[in-house]
Amino acid sequence: MEVPLKPGDLIVVPPGVNHHAYSTTKQVTLGSIHVNLKLPGGQDAFEMLVPPTHRSVKKGARLAQYLATAIDEWKPERRDGHYA
């Protein structure tokens, strides 16, 4: 299923679901964080909580800041010592 995204959109894909992303523009930042969240006893937290699949994250919100920081941590360093 294709889900067109706007800046600030977040998609939650349940564990085990094949997925991919592509951009229709020349400049885009896509971040992907994989989380396997099991409760004591082995219950999958995603199955229990059923988070919304698609939501918009407001600019400046704590979640937006957290995700931006996570993406920045993985930016490749260029040969001149600066980040891409």
SULFEN-V693041 format. One line per field, one symbol per residue. phi: phi as a letter, one per 40 degrees, with the letter a starting at -180 (. if undefined). psi: psi as a letter, one per 30 degrees, with the letter a starting at -180 (. if undefined). A space follows every 10 residues. Layout:
phi = ???
psi = ???
This chain:
phi = .cbcbbdgcb bbbcdgccaa babcbcbabb bbbbbbbbcd ggcccccccf cccbacbcdg cdcccccccc cccbcccccc gccc
psi = kkjkllkfkk kjklkfkkll llkglfkkjk kkkkkjjklk fgkkeeeefi lkeklkkkkf leeeeeeeee eefgkkklfg flk.
